[in-house]
Amino acid sequence: VVRAGAAGVAVIGAILGAERPAYAVKAFLDALGHA
């Protein structure tokens, strides 16, 4: 799960680039926490 989460964060960061990557990572981690 941790590896999948890290991969997801990397994908999100790559997609957004400079478009608030930190916010995307936080939102992704929050989603994992609520899952």
mmJSON file of the N, C-alpha and C atoms, coordinates in Angstrom:
{"data_MODEL":{"atom_site":{
"group_PDB":["ATOM","ATOM","ATOM","ATOM","ATOM","ATOM","ATOM","ATOM","ATOM","ATOM","ATOM","ATOM","ATOM","ATOM","ATOM","ATOM","ATOM","ATOM","ATOM","ATOM","ATOM","ATOM","ATOM","ATOM","ATOM","ATOM","ATOM","ATOM","ATOM","ATOM","ATOM","ATOM","ATOM","ATOM","ATOM","ATOM","ATOM","ATOM","ATOM","ATOM","ATOM","ATOM","ATOM","ATOM","ATOM","ATOM","ATOM","ATOM","ATOM","ATOM","ATOM","ATOM","ATOM","ATOM","ATOM","ATOM","ATOM","ATOM","ATOM","ATOM","ATOM","ATOM","ATOM","ATOM","ATOM","ATOM","ATOM","ATOM","ATOM","ATOM","ATOM","ATOM","ATOM","ATOM","ATOM","ATOM","ATOM","ATOM","ATOM","ATOM","ATOM","ATOM","ATOM","ATOM","ATOM","ATOM","ATOM","ATOM","ATOM","ATOM","ATOM","ATOM","ATOM","ATOM","ATOM","ATOM","ATOM","ATOM","ATOM","ATOM","ATOM","ATOM","ATOM","ATOM","ATOM"],
"id":[1,2,3,4,5,6,7,8,9,10,11,12,13,14,15,16,17,18,19,20,21,22,23,24,25,26,27,28,29,30,31,32,33,34,35,36,37,38,39,40,41,42,43,44,45,46,47,48,49,50,51,52,53,54,55,56,57,58,59,60,61,62,63,64,65,66,67,68,69,70,71,72,73,74,75,76,77,78,79,80,81,82,83,84,85,86,87,88,89,90,91,92,93,94,95,96,97,98,99,100,101,102,103,104,105],
"type_symbol":["N","C","C","N","C","C","N","C","C","N","C","C","N","C","C","N","C","C","N","C","C","N","C","C","N","C","C","N","C","C","N","C","C","N","C","C","N","C","C","N","C","C","N","C","C","N","C","C","N","C","C","N","C","C","N","C","C","N","C","C","N","C","C","N","C","C","N","C","C","N","C","C","N","C","C","N","C","C","N","C","C","N","C","C","N","C","C","N","C","C","N","C","C","N","C","C","N","C","C","N","C","C","N","C","C"],
"label_atom_id":["N","CA","C","N","CA","C","N","CA","C","N","CA","C","N","CA","C","N","CA","C","N","CA","C","N","CA","C","N","CA","C","N","CA","C","N","CA","C","N","CA","C","N","CA","C","N","CA","C","N","CA","C","N","CA","C","N","CA","C","N","CA","C","N","CA","C","N","CA","C","N","CA","C","N","CA","C","N","CA","C","N","CA","C","N","CA","C","N","CA","C","N","CA","C","N","CA","C","N","CA","C","N","CA","C","N","CA","C","N","CA","C","N","CA","C","N","CA","C","N","CA","C"],
"label_alt_id":[null,null,null,null,null,null,null,null,null,null,null,null,null,null,null,null,null,null,null,null,null,null,null,null,null,null,null,null,null,null,null,null,null,null,null,null,null,null,null,null,null,null,null,null,null,null,null,null,null,null,null,null,null,null,null,null,null,null,null,null,null,null,null,null,null,null,null,null,null,null,null,null,null,null,null,null,null,null,null,null,null,null,null,null,null,null,null,null,null,null,null,null,null,null,null,null,null,null,null,null,null,null,null,null,null],
"label_comp_id":["VAL","VAL","VAL","VAL","VAL","VAL","ARG","ARG","ARG","ALA","ALA","ALA","GLY","GLY","GLY","ALA","ALA","ALA","ALA","ALA","ALA","GLY","GLY","GLY","VAL","VAL","VAL","ALA","ALA","ALA","VAL","VAL","VAL","ILE","ILE","ILE","GLY","GLY","GLY","ALA","ALA","ALA","ILE","ILE","ILE","LEU","LEU","LEU","GLY","GLY","GLY","ALA","ALA","ALA","GLU","GLU","GLU","ARG","ARG","ARG","PRO","PRO","PRO","ALA","ALA","ALA","TYR","TYR","TYR","ALA","ALA","ALA","VAL","VAL","VAL","LYS","LYS","LYS","ALA","ALA","ALA","PHE","PHE","PHE","LEU","LEU","LEU","ASP","ASP","ASP","ALA","ALA","ALA","LEU","LEU","LEU","GLY","GLY","GLY","HIS","HIS","HIS","ALA","ALA","ALA"],
"label_asym_id":["A","A","A","A","A","A","A","A","A","A","A","A","A","A","A","A","A","A","A","A","A","A","A","A","A","A","A","A","A","A","A","A","A","A","A","A","A","A","A","A","A","A","A","A","A","A","A","A","A","A","A","A","A","A","A","A","A","A","A","A","A","A","A","A","A","A","A","A","A","A","A","A","A","A","A","A","A","A","A","A","A","A","A","A","A","A","A","A","A","A","A","A","A","A","A","A","A","A","A","A","A","A","A","A","A"],
"label_entity_id":["1","1","1","1","1","1","1","1","1","1","1","1","1","1","1","1","1","1","1","1","1","1","1","1","1","1","1","1","1","1","1","1","1","1","1","1","1","1","1","1","1","1","1","1","1","1","1","1","1","1","1","1","1","1","1","1","1","1","1","1","1","1","1","1","1","1","1","1","1","1","1","1","1","1","1","1","1","1","1","1","1","1","1","1","1","1","1","1","1","1","1","1","1","1","1","1","1","1","1","1","1","1","1","1","1"],
"label_seq_id":[1,1,1,2,2,2,3,3,3,4,4,4,5,5,5,6,6,6,7,7,7,8,8,8,9,9,9,10,10,10,11,11,11,12,12,12,13,13,13,14,14,14,15,15,15,16,16,16,17,17,17,18,18,18,19,19,19,20,20,20,21,21,21,22,22,22,23,23,23,24,24,24,25,25,25,26,26,26,27,27,27,28,28,28,29,29,29,30,30,30,31,31,31,32,32,32,33,33,33,34,34,34,35,35,35],
"pdbx_PDB_ins_code":[null,null,null,null,null,null,null,null,null,null,null,null,null,null,null,null,null,null,null,null,null,null,null,null,null,null,null,null,null,null,null,null,null,null,null,null,null,null,null,null,null,null,null,null,null,null,null,null,null,null,null,null,null,null,null,null,null,null,null,null,null,null,null,null,null,null,null,null,null,null,null,null,null,null,null,null,null,null,null,null,null,null,null,null,null,null,null,null,null,null,null,null,null,null,null,null,null,null,null,null,null,null,null,null,null],
"Cartn_x":[0.845,0.0,0.875,1.941,2.83,3.492,3.942,4.588,3.59,2.373,1.342,1.035,0.991,0.721,1.826,3.069,4.206,4.174,3.811,3.722,2.618,1.499,0.388,0.791,1.529,1.989,2.921,3.795,4.735,3.984,2.959,2.164,1.431,0.808,0.081,1.031,2.194,3.179,3.632,3.826,4.277,3.199,1.944,0.833,0.662,0.701,0.468,1.696,2.88,4.1,4.165,4.193,4.31,2.94,1.891,0.535,0.15,0.669,0.391,0.651,1.849,2.143,2.015,2.396,2.313,0.858,-0.05,-1.475,-1.998,-1.556,-1.999,-1.528,-0.275,0.263,-0.512,-0.798,-1.54,-2.938,-3.593,-4.94,-4.913,-3.87,-3.753,-3.548,-2.674,-2.41,-3.657,-4.403,-5.638,-6.628,-6.686,-7.595,-7.201,-5.9,-5.44,-5.839,-5.742,-6.079,-7.555,-8.406,-9.848,-10.311,-9.448,-9.838,-10.027],
"Cartn_y":[-1.204,0.0,1.248,1.199,2.366,2.616,1.532,1.694,2.203,1.68,2.13,3.599,3.99,5.389,6.291,5.85,6.653,6.798,5.716,5.76,6.725,6.699,7.593,9.043,9.311,10.681,11.124,10.222,10.55,10.847,10.049,10.252,11.581,11.851,13.111,14.288,14.195,15.273,15.484,14.392,14.494,15.129,14.778,15.316,16.811,17.186,18.589,19.465,18.868,19.646,20.744,21.991,23.114,23.589,22.904,23.342,22.797,23.413,23.051,21.581,21.089,19.675,19.319,20.25,19.984,19.779,20.575,20.448,19.1,18.694,17.416,16.261,16.336,15.281,15.218,16.379,16.405,15.824,16.206,15.706,14.193,13.716,12.279,11.528,12.048,11.4,11.447,12.546,12.648,11.592,11.4,10.405,9.006,8.732,7.425,7.251,8.327,8.252,7.971,8.463,8.269,6.966,6.324,5.095,3.949],
"Cartn_z":[0.0,0.0,0.0,0.788,0.857,-0.487,-1.132,-2.438,-3.46,-3.432,-4.369,-4.118,-2.844,-2.502,-2.994,-2.813,-3.261,-4.773,-5.466,-6.928,-7.34,-6.613,-6.924,-6.747,-5.677,-5.427,-6.545,-6.977,-8.051,-9.345,-9.626,-10.844,-10.777,-9.639,-9.478,-9.635,-8.991,-9.078,-10.508,-11.24,-12.628,-13.499,-13.237,-14.033,-13.77,-12.503,-12.169,-12.392,-12.243,-12.42,-11.369,-11.794,-10.864,-10.383,-10.832,-10.456,-9.081,-8.038,-6.648,-6.354,-6.603,-6.327,-4.851,-3.978,-2.541,-2.125,-2.688,-2.368,-2.852,-4.044,-4.604,-3.729,-3.277,-2.413,-1.111,-0.517,0.747,0.554,-0.527,-0.796,-0.994,-1.695,-1.943,-0.631,0.224,1.509,2.387,2.317,3.096,2.612,1.283,0.718,1.199,1.253,1.737,3.196,3.963,5.375,5.597,4.693,4.839,4.204,3.422,2.722,3.72],
"occupancy":[1.0,1.0,1.0,1.0,1.0,1.0,1.0,1.0,1.0,1.0,1.0,1.0,1.0,1.0,1.0,1.0,1.0,1.0,1.0,1.0,1.0,1.0,1.0,1.0,1.0,1.0,1.0,1.0,1.0,1.0,1.0,1.0,1.0,1.0,1.0,1.0,1.0,1.0,1.0,1.0,1.0,1.0,1.0,1.0,1.0,1.0,1.0,1.0,1.0,1.0,1.0,1.0,1.0,1.0,1.0,1.0,1.0,1.0,1.0,1.0,1.0,1.0,1.0,1.0,1.0,1.0,1.0,1.0,1.0,1.0,1.0,1.0,1.0,1.0,1.0,1.0,1.0,1.0,1.0,1.0,1.0,1.0,1.0,1.0,1.0,1.0,1.0,1.0,1.0,1.0,1.0,1.0,1.0,1.0,1.0,1.0,1.0,1.0,1.0,1.0,1.0,1.0,1.0,1.0,1.0],
"B_iso_or_equiv":[0.0,0.0,0.0,0.0,0.0,0.0,0.0,0.0,0.0,0.0,0.0,0.0,0.0,0.0,0.0,0.0,0.0,0.0,0.0,0.0,0.0,0.0,0.0,0.0,0.0,0.0,0.0,0.0,0.0,0.0,0.0,0.0,0.0,0.0,0.0,0.0,0.0,0.0,0.0,0.0,0.0,0.0,0.0,0.0,0.0,0.0,0.0,0.0,0.0,0.0,0.0,0.0,0.0,0.0,0.0,0.0,0.0,0.0,0.0,0.0,0.0,0.0,0.0,0.0,0.0,0.0,0.0,0.0,0.0,0.0,0.0,0.0,0.0,0.0,0.0,0.0,0.0,0.0,0.0,0.0,0.0,0.0,0.0,0.0,0.0,0.0,0.0,0.0,0.0,0.0,0.0,0.0,0.0,0.0,0.0,0.0,0.0,0.0,0.0,0.0,0.0,0.0,0.0,0.0,0.0],
"pdbx_formal_charge":[null,null,null,null,null,null,null,null,null,null,null,null,null,null,null,null,null,null,null,null,null,null,null,null,null,null,null,null,null,null,null,null,null,null,null,null,null,null,null,null,null,null,null,null,null,null,null,null,null,null,null,null,null,null,null,null,null,null,null,null,null,null,null,null,null,null,null,null,null,null,null,null,null,null,null,null,null,null,null,null,null,null,null,null,null,null,null,null,null,null,null,null,null,null,null,null,null,null,null,null,null,null,null,null,null],
"auth_seq_id":[1,1,1,2,2,2,3,3,3,4,4,4,5,5,5,6,6,6,7,7,7,8,8,8,9,9,9,10,10,10,11,11,11,12,12,12,13,13,13,14,14,14,15,15,15,16,16,16,17,17,17,18,18,18,19,19,19,20,20,20,21,21,21,22,22,22,23,23,23,24,24,24,25,25,25,26,26,26,27,27,27,28,28,28,29,29,29,30,30,30,31,31,31,32,32,32,33,33,33,34,34,34,35,35,35],
"auth_comp_id":["VAL","VAL","VAL","VAL","VAL","VAL","ARG","ARG","ARG","ALA","ALA","ALA","GLY","GLY","GLY","ALA","ALA","ALA","ALA","ALA","ALA","GLY","GLY","GLY","VAL","VAL","VAL","ALA","ALA","ALA","VAL","VAL","VAL","ILE","ILE","ILE","GLY","GLY","GLY","ALA","ALA","ALA","ILE","ILE","ILE","LEU","LEU","LEU","GLY","GLY","GLY","ALA","ALA","ALA","GLU","GLU","GLU","ARG","ARG","ARG","PRO","PRO","PRO","ALA","ALA","ALA","TYR","TYR","TYR","ALA","ALA","ALA","VAL","VAL","VAL","LYS","LYS","LYS","ALA","ALA","ALA","PHE","PHE","PHE","LEU","LEU","LEU","ASP","ASP","ASP","ALA","ALA","ALA","LEU","LEU","LEU","GLY","GLY","GLY","HIS","HIS","HIS","ALA","ALA","ALA"],
"auth_asym_id":["A","A","A","A","A","A","A","A","A","A","A","A","A","A","A","A","A","A","A","A","A","A","A","A","A","A","A","A","A","A","A","A","A","A","A","A","A","A","A","A","A","A","A","A","A","A","A","A","A","A","A","A","A","A","A","A","A","A","A","A","A","A","A","A","A","A","A","A","A","A","A","A","A","A","A","A","A","A","A","A","A","A","A","A","A","A","A","A","A","A","A","A","A","A","A","A","A","A","A","A","A","A","A","A","A"],
"auth_atom_id":["N","CA","C","N","CA","C","N","CA","C","N","CA","C","N","CA","C","N","CA","C","N","CA","C","N","CA","C","N","CA","C","N","CA","C","N","CA","C","N","CA","C","N","CA","C","N","CA","C","N","CA","C","N","CA","C","N","CA","C","N","CA","C","N","CA","C","N","CA","C","N","CA","C","N","CA","C","N","CA","C","N","CA","C","N","CA","C","N","CA","C","N","CA","C","N","CA","C","N","CA","C","N","CA","C","N","CA","C","N","CA","C","N","CA","C","N","CA","C","N","CA","C"],
"pdbx_PDB_model_num":[1,1,1,1,1,1,1,1,1,1,1,1,1,1,1,1,1,1,1,1,1,1,1,1,1,1,1,1,1,1,1,1,1,1,1,1,1,1,1,1,1,1,1,1,1,1,1,1,1,1,1,1,1,1,1,1,1,1,1,1,1,1,1,1,1,1,1,1,1,1,1,1,1,1,1,1,1,1,1,1,1,1,1,1,1,1,1,1,1,1,1,1,1,1,1,1,1,1,1,1,1,1,1,1,1]
}}}
